[in-house]
Amino acid sequence: MSLWTASTTTALLAMSVIAGAETPEAQLMVPIRHFSDSFNKGDMKAAAATLSSSGVTIIDEISPHIWEGPNAFDTYLKAFAAFDQAEGITDEAYKPGKPIRVEVNGIDGYVVLPVVYTFKKKGAPMQEAAHMVYVLRKGTAAG
């Protein structure tokens, strides 16, 4: 079974592609959806299990804005939690939309998709539109 590894503005994913996925786009969306589903459930252990063992690169609006390496996700989660607490943010979730750009070249994939981030800020429902970029690599093991 092959794996796709995705570098994104939120994480680097390493997930098994579901057998029989009909198109390259469908194959690329498997690890993206698995990560977002785990993240949205608050299951950071499952989300972290999807990450490449070689590390990730995360870029976000939260200072210091970039995290890299094998411990990037854990370090990012700490900054994310501190930011949420300081801002009074709870009930976060993000929903990936349909990709607006998909590129596949051999073992490399690139996906840009809109996302809608919902949350409560001091109890008030909020919503933000954004885009996420995933860079994926197909291989036989997480990398």
C-alpha positions as CSV (number, residue, x, y, z in Angstrom):
1,M,0.0,0.0,0.0
2,S,1.3,3.4,-0.8
3,L,1.4,6.5,1.4
4,W,1.0,10.2,0.8
5,T,2.9,12.6,3.0
6,A,1.5,16.1,3.1
7,S,3.2,19.3,4.2
8,T,0.6,21.9,5.0
9,T,0.1,25.2,6.7
10,T,-1.1,23.0,9.5
11,A,0.8,19.8,9.4
12,L,2.8,17.2,7.5
13,L,0.7,14.0,7.1
14,A,1.6,10.5,6.3
15,M,-1.5,8.4,5.6
16,S,-2.4,5.2,3.7
17,V,-4.2,5.9,0.5
18,I,-7.6,4.1,0.4
19,A,-7.4,1.4,-2.2
20,G,-9.7,2.1,-5.1
21,A,-9.7,5.9,-4.8
22,E,-10.6,6.7,-8.4
23,T,-8.7,9.9,-9.1
24,P,-5.4,11.5,-8.0
25,E,-7.5,14.2,-6.3
26,A,-9.4,11.6,-4.3
27,Q,-6.2,9.9,-3.3
28,L,-4.7,13.2,-2.1
29,M,-7.8,14.1,-0.1
30,V,-7.6,10.9,2.0
31,P,-4.8,12.0,4.3
32,I,-6.1,15.6,4.4
33,R,-9.6,14.5,5.5
34,H,-8.2,12.0,8.1
35,F,-6.0,14.7,9.7
36,S,-8.8,17.3,9.7
37,D,-11.3,14.8,11.1
38,S,-9.0,13.8,14.0
39,F,-8.1,17.5,14.7
40,N,-11.8,18.5,14.7
41,K,-12.6,15.7,17.2
42,G,-9.9,17.0,19.5
43,D,-8.0,13.7,19.1
44,M,-4.6,15.2,18.8
45,K,-3.0,11.8,19.4
46,A,-4.7,10.5,16.2
47,A,-3.9,13.7,14.3
48,A,-0.2,13.4,15.4
49,A,-0.2,9.8,14.4
50,T,-0.8,10.9,10.8
51,L,2.3,13.1,10.8
52,S,5.6,12.3,9.1
53,S,8.2,11.1,11.5
54,S,10.7,13.4,9.8
55,G,8.8,16.4,11.0
56,V,6.5,19.0,9.7
57,T,6.3,22.6,8.8
58,I,3.4,24.7,10.1
59,I,2.7,28.3,9.2
60,D,0.0,30.1,11.1
61,E,-1.1,33.5,12.3
62,I,-0.1,32.6,15.9
63,S,3.3,33.8,16.9
64,P,6.0,32.8,16.2
65,H,4.2,32.0,12.9
66,I,6.4,29.0,11.9
67,W,7.2,25.7,13.4
68,E,9.5,23.1,11.8
69,G,10.9,19.7,12.6
70,P,9.9,16.5,14.4
71,N,8.4,18.3,17.4
72,A,6.7,21.1,15.4
73,F,3.1,19.8,15.9
74,D,3.5,19.4,19.7
75,T,5.1,22.9,20.0
76,Y,2.4,24.4,17.7
77,L,-0.4,22.8,19.8
78,K,1.1,24.5,22.9
79,A,1.2,27.9,21.2
80,F,-2.3,27.3,19.8
81,A,-3.7,26.4,23.3
82,A,-2.1,29.5,24.8
83,F,-3.5,31.7,22.1
84,D,-6.9,30.3,22.5
85,Q,-6.9,30.8,26.2
86,A,-5.7,34.4,25.9
87,E,-8.3,35.2,23.3
88,G,-11.2,33.2,24.9
89,I,-11.5,30.9,21.9
90,T,-13.3,27.6,22.2
91,D,-15.2,25.0,20.1
92,E,-12.9,25.2,17.1
93,A,-13.3,23.2,13.9
94,Y,-12.3,23.6,10.3
95,K,-14.0,22.2,7.3
96,P,-12.0,21.6,4.1
97,G,-13.8,22.5,0.9
98,K,-13.3,21.3,-2.6
99,P,-9.7,21.7,-3.8
100,I,-9.2,24.7,-6.1
101,R,-5.9,23.4,-7.3
102,V,-4.5,19.9,-7.5
103,E,-1.2,19.0,-9.1
104,V,0.2,15.5,-9.3
105,N,3.6,14.9,-10.8
106,G,4.8,11.3,-10.2
107,I,5.2,10.8,-6.5
108,D,4.5,14.5,-5.6
109,G,1.2,16.2,-5.1
110,Y,0.1,19.7,-4.3
111,V,-3.4,20.7,-3.1
112,V,-4.8,24.1,-2.4
113,L,-8.3,24.2,-0.8
114,P,-10.5,26.6,0.9
115,V,-11.4,26.0,4.5
116,V,-14.0,27.5,6.9
117,Y,-12.8,27.8,10.4
118,T,-15.5,28.1,13.0
119,F,-15.1,28.8,16.7
120,K,-16.5,30.7,19.6
121,K,-14.7,33.8,20.9
122,K,-15.8,34.6,24.5
123,G,-19.0,32.7,23.8
124,A,-19.9,34.4,20.5
125,P,-20.0,32.2,17.3
126,M,-17.3,33.2,14.8
127,Q,-16.3,32.1,11.3
128,E,-13.2,32.7,9.2
129,A,-12.5,31.8,5.6
130,A,-9.0,30.7,4.7
131,H,-7.0,28.5,2.4
132,M,-4.7,25.6,3.2
133,V,-1.9,24.3,1.1
134,Y,-0.7,20.7,1.3
135,V,2.4,19.3,-0.3
136,L,2.2,15.5,-0.5
137,R,4.7,12.8,-1.4
138,K,3.7,9.3,-2.2
139,G,5.9,6.5,-0.8
140,T,5.9,3.2,1.1
141,A,6.5,4.6,4.6
142,A,6.0,7.8,6.6
143,G,8.8,10.0,6.0
